Amino acid sequence: MYRKNALAAGVAAALALGSVTLVATQSTAAPRPTAAAGTSAAQPGAGFRAMSADARGEAIRTAGRNAAATARALGLGSDERLVAKDVLIDADGSRHVRYDRTYRGIPVIGGDLVVHLAADGTITGSDLAHQGAIRIAGTTPKLTAADASAKAVKHARHVKKAKTGSKDSSTLVVYAVGKIPVLAYRSTVTGEGDTGPTSREAVIVDATSGAALDQYELHQSVTGTGNGVTVGQVSIETTQTGSGYTLTDPAHGGTIIYDSYNSPQSNPKQNARAFTKTTNSWGNGTSSSRESAAVDASYGLAKTWDYYKDSFNRSGIRNDGRGAPAYVHMDTNVLNAFYDDDCFCMFFGDGSSQNSNTPVTALDVAGHEMSHGVTSATANLNYSGESGGLNEATSDIFGTMVEFYAGNAGDPGDYYIGEKLNMSGGFMRRMDNPAADGNSLSCWTSSAGSVDVHYSSGIGNHFFYLAAEGTGAKTIGGRSHNGTTCNNDTFAGIGKDKAAAVWYRALSTYMTSTTNYAGARTATLQAAADLYGTGSQERYLVSKAWAAVSVGTALPDPGTGTPTPSPTTPTPSPTTPPTGNALANGSFEQGTGGWTQSDNIITNSSLQAARDGSWYAWMMGYGADAVESLSQSNVAVPSTGTPKLTFWLKVSTQESGSTAYDTLKVNVNGTTLATYSNADASSGYVQKTVDLSAYKGQTVKLEFAGTEDTYLSTIFLVDQIAIG
């Protein structure tokens, strides 16, 4: 989510940034340049300035030279280094610099960030996947790499008969996805699994205990019960070599198509060879010719490249003008296609008997896989939890946009995913009605983070369809669509091109690896404000679309100034609040509904445990100067009896002794009624009671306010809050 970063007090660094000056200031309130309120003219390239490869390279090198001072300005630790990854420049000269982080030379998972600068170089804000400095006890692991590999094999969920490639297949990392970073290993496990006989899974294990911290499939794959592809007779770019031709596309970064010759998924380039011919005519339109699948892939990847270039001034996956190689005819009986960032390449299977062995090379599949690479090069959304759903949704969104862009008569644009894949149900996924496939989520729920990412992507897909097309029945691309909502709302869309521009700007400028659906809403609203104005109809309708999939509420209608009715939360969970609870969502099982939070405080992260259900409030735990707030207004205190506030609190700390270094205060109408600190550390949840007699019969604002000092962390977990 977008959050302006508090810069260290008194820091003022003047650094060369090309022809501008980077000045870090103490203020955090400087607004980002946005379009004037009410404007609605679309800006080419999602508001970004076109850059040549040389200009982009120089901008990244300049960002690298400024990395140390930027780290200091952001309050990062002395052991941390920033590595410049990409730079985007707005039409008005504002810059958005994306960095990765290392700690004592060790890669930090969840350490990526984006720094936003005005045209004069002033830092106006930042988005950090992990807030604050990285601090861990040490960088010497208790487990060896071989130990970690063995643990990873046991923890693998998606791979059966798992194994790791070698004793050094586990790499030491700092895992900073939670609030407390830990030293960990990242292992690659292979074996028979969900995506085929040689699936690959990343497993993150604690380098001290060997406990599993995260795990996800490495193959960001398109899977289903049937696949097929037909692009018909098309023009493709090839390269002449002597007296023959190869399927190398010089117009799109040298993208080359190889025949994998059914090499196994574990080594899909093992038998690979380039397609060559003495004539420049390829395939016969059926799977009997190995060239036909290669034609589909070449055409689809070229159209994807052109879409990103024409729409967003993006030159290839990494915006560096370089094409990624693609391999068709991977393995046998594989209903799968995937992008692999390790080799910067894509792979397409031949399908199986379930779909008459039709190659998995549809136009929207090619757009989907290449877009995984774009996500990796920008927000790098983690491929697990809600961020994994957003990762998959991004590929579905842009795969769909490529289909519209191509204007192929045999595969017209629509919001069905994989409709040309010859599946028994007629599609793999539907963006207008995700639940139609029997597995995908159409509406956000508190369990979305634990659903397979291909199914939790339905929330993002549904949002995008509604933002683009609005509600109601339509025929698009010859197929029936029906934009139903989760809150029975009706509204118009802003059009697919504007919706895509908003999503791309949010992805490339504001999202980070840990962004969840609530964060995606914040990012897209900021992107819509940048492109069309804070008070624009486009931004308002984006908020309506999020509310329609149970993520947040609709903004006030810019035409009337009044909020439109929409649900604040998804469907309630079975967990029932205590009797007489005057609070909304006191057990947090409805997600963020009813609460105002300064950061992603309300969570269902498995790194900590709820007192009841799966959701709870996680406050503090940064090990750095920080403040957080969780509040609810208009809370009715009972007018009879002896009203009281009760809640369950668990305190974990790295501090020692009885001095209160880090605190959690309970405030009512701004008055502190109770204070808890690191000195109240407990092994489990402890129920707390606060007397509210002084507020009997009143409507009040309840706030939990956390404060943490510079050193050592304290975590306050809060659950099951009640007033009665």
BELVENRA-V105394 format. One record per residue. N is the residue number from 1. RES is the residue in one small letter. PHI is phi as a letter, one per 20 degrees, with the letter a starting at -180 (* if undefined). Layout:
N&RES&PHI + N&RES&PHI
This chain:
1&m&* + 2&y&f + 3&r&b + 4&k&f + 5&n&e + 6&a&f + 7&l&e + 8&a&g + 9&a&f + 10&g&m + 11&v&f + 12&a&b + 13&a&d + 14&a&d + 15&l&c + 16&a&f + 17&l&c + 18&g&m + 19&s&e + 20&v&d + 21&t&d + 22&l&e + 23&v&c + 24&a&e + 25&t&d + 26&q&f + 27&s&f + 28&t&d + 29&a&d + 30&a&f + 31&p&f + 32&r&f + 33&p&f + 34&t&c + 35&a&f + 36&a&f + 37&a&g + 38&g&n + 39&t&f + 40&s&c + 41&a&f + 42&a&f + 43&q&d + 44&p&g + 45&g&m + 46&a&l + 47&g&n + 48&f&e + 49&r&e + 50&a&f + 51&m&c + 52&s&f + 53&a&g + 54&d&f + 55&a&f + 56&r&f + 57&g&g + 58&e&f + 59&a&f + 60&i&f + 61&r&f + 62&t&f + 63&a&f + 64&g&f + 65&r&f + 66&n&e + 67&a&f + 68&a&f + 69&a&f + 70&t&f + 71&a&f + 72&r&f + 73&a&f + 74&l&e + 75&g&m + 76&l&f + 77&g&f + 78&s&f + 79&d&e + 80&e&e + 81&r&c + 82&l&d + 83&v&d + 84&a&f + 85&k&d + 86&d&a + 87&v&c + 88&l&d + 89&i&c + 90&d&f + 91&a&f + 92&d&e + 93&g&n + 94&s&f + 95&r&c + 96&h&c + 97&v&d + 98&r&d + 99&y&c + 100&d&d + 101&r&d + 102&t&c + 103&y&c + 104&r&l + 105&g&n + 106&i&e + 107&p&g + 108&v&d + 109&i&f + 110&g&n + 111&g&d + 112&d&f + 113&l&b + 114&v&c + 115&v&d + 116&h&d + 117&l&c + 118&a&f + 119&a&f + 120&d&e + 121&g&n + 122&t&f + 123&i&f + 124&t&d + 125&g&r + 126&s&b + 127&d&c + 128&l&d + 129&a&f + 130&h&c + 131&q&f + 132&g&n + 133&a&f + 134&i&e + 135&r&c + 136&i&c + 137&a&f + 138&g&a + 139&t&d + 140&t&d + 141&p&f + 142&k&f + 143&l&e + 144&t&e + 145&a&f + 146&a&f + 147&d&f + 148&a&f + 149&s&f + 150&a&f + 151&k&f + 152&a&f + 153&v&f + 154&k&f + 155&h&e + 156&a&g + 157&r&d + 158&h&e + 159&v&d + 160&k&d + 161&k&l + 162&a&f + 163&k&b + 164&t&d + 165&g&f + 166&s&a + 167&k&f + 168&d&d + 169&s&f + 170&s&e + 171&t&d + 172&l&f + 173&v&b + 174&v&d + 175&y&e + 176&a&d + 177&v&f + 178&g&e + 179&k&f + 180&i&d + 181&p&f + 182&v&c + 183&l&f + 184&a&b + 185&y&d + 186&r&d + 187&s&d + 188&t&d + 189&v&d + 190&t&c + 191&g&q + 192&e&f + 193&g&a + 194&d&f + 195&t&d + 196&g&q + 197&p&f + 198&t&c + 199&s&f + 200&r&c + 201&e&c + 202&a&e + 203&v&c + 204&i&d + 205&v&c + 206&d&f + 207&a&f + 208&t&e + 209&s&e + 210&g&n + 211&a&f + 212&a&f + 213&l&d + 214&d&a + 215&q&b + 216&y&a + 217&e&f + 218&l&f + 219&h&f + 220&q&f + 221&s&d + 222&v&e + 223&t&c + 224&g&r + 225&t&e + 226&g&a + 227&n&c + 228&g&a + 229&v&b + 230&t&b + 231&v&d + 232&g&m + 233&q&e + 234&v&c + 235&s&e + 236&i&c + 237&e&e + 238&t&c + 239&t&c + 240&q&e + 241&t&c + 242&g&m + 243&s&e + 244&g&c + 245&y&c + 246&t&c + 247&l&e + 248&t&d + 249&d&d + 250&p&f + 251&a&e + 252&h&c + 253&g&m + 254&g&m + 255&t&g + 256&i&c + 257&i&d + 258&y&d + 259&d&e + 260&s&f + 261&y&l + 262&n&l + 263&s&f + 264&p&f + 265&q&g + 266&s&f + 267&n&b + 268&p&f + 269&k&d + 270&q&g + 271&n&d + 272&a&f + 273&r&b + 274&a&f + 275&f&f + 276&t&c + 277&k&b + 278&t&e + 279&t&d + 280&n&d + 281&s&c + 282&w&c + 283&g&m + 284&n&c + 285&g&n + 286&t&c + 287&s&f + 288&s&f + 289&s&d + 290&r&f + 291&e&f + 292&s&f + 293&a&f + 294&a&f + 295&v&f + 296&d&g + 297&a&f + 298&s&f + 299&y&f + 300&g&f + 301&l&f + 302&a&f + 303&k&f + 304&t&f + 305&w&g + 306&d&f + 307&y&f + 308&y&f + 309&k&f + 310&d&f + 311&s&e + 312&f&c + 313&n&l + 314&r&e + 315&s&d + 316&g&n + 317&i&g + 318&r&e + 319&n&l + 320&d&d + 321&g&m + 322&r&d + 323&g&e + 324&a&e + 325&p&f + 326&a&c + 327&y&c + 328&v&d + 329&h&m + 330&m&f + 331&d&l + 332&t&c + 333&n&l + 334&v&d + 335&l&e + 336&n&a + 337&a&b + 338&f&b + 339&y&d + 340&d&c + 341&d&f + 342&d&f + 343&c&d + 344&f&l + 345&c&b + 346&m&c + 347&f&c + 348&f&c + 349&g&e + 350&d&e + 351&g&m + 352&s&b + 353&s&f + 354&q&f + 355&n&c + 356&s&l + 357&n&l + 358&t&e + 359&p&g + 360&v&e + 361&t&c + 362&a&f + 363&l&g + 364&d&f + 365&v&f + 366&a&f + 367&g&f + 368&h&f + 369&e&f + 370&m&f + 371&s&f + 372&h&g + 373&g&f + 374&v&f + 375&t&f + 376&s&f + 377&a&e + 378&t&d + 379&a&f + 380&n&l + 381&l&g + 382&n&g + 383&y&e + 384&s&b + 385&g&m + 386&e&f + 387&s&f + 388&g&f + 389&g&f + 390&l&f + 391&n&g + 392&e&f + 393&a&f + 394&t&g + 395&s&f + 396&d&f + 397&i&f + 398&f&f + 399&g&f + 400&t&f + 401&m&f + 402&v&f + 403&e&f + 404&f&f + 405&y&f + 406&a&f + 407&g&l + 408&n&f + 409&a&f + 410&g&e + 411&d&b + 412&p&f + 413&g&f + 414&d&b + 415&y&d + 416&y&e + 417&i&e + 418&g&m + 419&e&f + 420&k&e + 421&l&e + 422&n&m + 423&m&e + 424&s&f + 425&g&e + 426&g&n + 427&f&a + 428&m&e + 429&r&b + 430&r&c + 431&m&f + 432&d&f + 433&n&b + 434&p&g + 435&a&f + 436&a&f + 437&d&e + 438&g&n + 439&n&c + 440&s&f + 441&l&e + 442&s&e + 443&c&c + 444&w&f + 445&t&c + 446&s&f + 447&s&e + 448&a&g + 449&g&f + 450&s&d + 451&v&e + 452&d&g + 453&v&f + 454&h&f + 455&y&e + 456&s&f + 457&s&f + 458&g&g + 459&i&f + 460&g&f + 461&n&f + 462&h&f + 463&f&g + 464&f&f + 465&y&g + 466&l&f + 467&a&f + 468&a&f + 469&e&d + 470&g&m + 471&t&e + 472&g&o + 473&a&f + 474&k&b + 475&t&d + 476&i&c + 477&g&m + 478&g&m + 479&r&c + 480&s&f + 481&h&c + 482&n&b + 483&g&e + 484&t&e + 485&t&c + 486&c&e + 487&n&c + 488&n&m + 489&d&e + 490&t&c + 491&f&a + 492&a&e + 493&g&e + 494&i&e + 495&g&n + 496&k&f + 497&d&f + 498&k&f + 499&a&f + 500&a&f + 501&a&f + 502&v&f + 503&w&f + 504&y&f + 505&r&f + 506&a&f + 507&l&f + 508&s&e + 509&t&d + 510&y&c + 511&m&f + 512&t&c + 513&s&f + 514&t&d + 515&t&g + 516&n&d + 517&y&f + 518&a&f + 519&g&f + 520&a&f + 521&r&f + 522&t&f + 523&a&f + 524&t&f + 525&l&f + 526&q&f + 527&a&f + 528&a&f + 529&a&f + 530&d&f + 531&l&e + 532&y&c + 533&g&o + 534&t&f + 535&g&e + 536&s&e + 537&q&f + 538&e&f + 539&r&f + 540&y&f + 541&l&f + 542&v&f + 543&s&f + 544&k&f + 545&a&f + 546&w&f + 547&a&f + 548&a&f + 549&v&d + 550&s&m + 551&v&d + 552&g&m + 553&t&d + 554&a&f + 555&l&f + 556&p&g + 557&d&f + 558&p&f + 559&g&e + 560&t&d + 561&g&n + 562&t&d + 563&p&f + 564&t&e + 565&p&f + 566&s&a + 567&p&f + 568&t&e + 569&t&b + 570&p&f + 571&t&g + 572&p&g + 573&s&e + 574&p&f + 575&t&f + 576&t&e + 577&p&f + 578&p&g + 579&t&g + 580&g&n + 581&n&f + 582&a&e + 583&l&e + 584&a&e + 585&n&l + 586&g&f + 587&s&e + 588&f&m + 589&e&f + 590&q&d + 591&g&m + 592&t&e + 593&g&g + 594&g&n + 595&w&d + 596&t&d + 597&q&c + 598&s&f + 599&d&b + 600&n&f + 601&i&e + 602&i&f + 603&t&b + 604&n&c + 605&s&g + 606&s&f + 607&l&f + 608&q&c + 609&a&d + 610&a&f + 611&r&f + 612&d&b + 613&g&m + 614&s&c + 615&w&d + 616&y&a + 617&a&d + 618&w&d + 619&m&d + 620&m&m + 621&g&o + 622&y&e + 623&g&m + 624&a&b + 625&d&g + 626&a&a + 627&v&c + 628&e&b + 629&s&b + 630&l&c + 631&s&b + 632&q&b + 633&s&e + 634&n&l + 635&v&e + 636&a&e + 637&v&e + 638&p&g + 639&s&e + 640&t&c + 641&g&m + 642&t&d + 643&p&f + 644&k&b + 645&l&d + 646&t&c + 647&f&a + 648&w&d + 649&l&c + 650&k&c + 651&v&d + 652&s&c + 653&t&b + 654&q&e + 655&e&f + 656&s&c + 657&g&n + 658&s&d + 659&t&f + 660&a&e + 661&y&e + 662&d&c + 663&t&c + 664&l&c + 665&k&d + 666&v&d + 667&n&d + 668&v&c + 669&n&l + 670&g&n + 671&t&e + 672&t&f + 673&l&d + 674&a&b + 675&t&c + 676&y&c + 677&s&b + 678&n&g + 679&a&f + 680&d&e + 681&a&g + 682&s&b + 683&s&f + 684&g&b + 685&y&f + 686&v&c + 687&q&f + 688&k&d + 689&t&c + 690&v&c + 691&d&f + 692&l&d + 693&s&g + 694&a&f + 695&y&d + 696&k&g + 697&g&m + 698&q&e + 699&t&d + 700&v&c + 701&k&d + 702&l&d + 703&e&c + 704&f&d + 705&a&d + 706&g&d + 707&t&c + 708&e&c + 709&d&e + 710&t&f + 711&y&c + 712&l&m + 713&s&d + 714&t&c + 715&i&d + 716&f&d + 717&l&d + 718&v&c + 719&d&b + 720&q&l + 721&i&e + 722&a&b + 723&i&c + 724&g&a
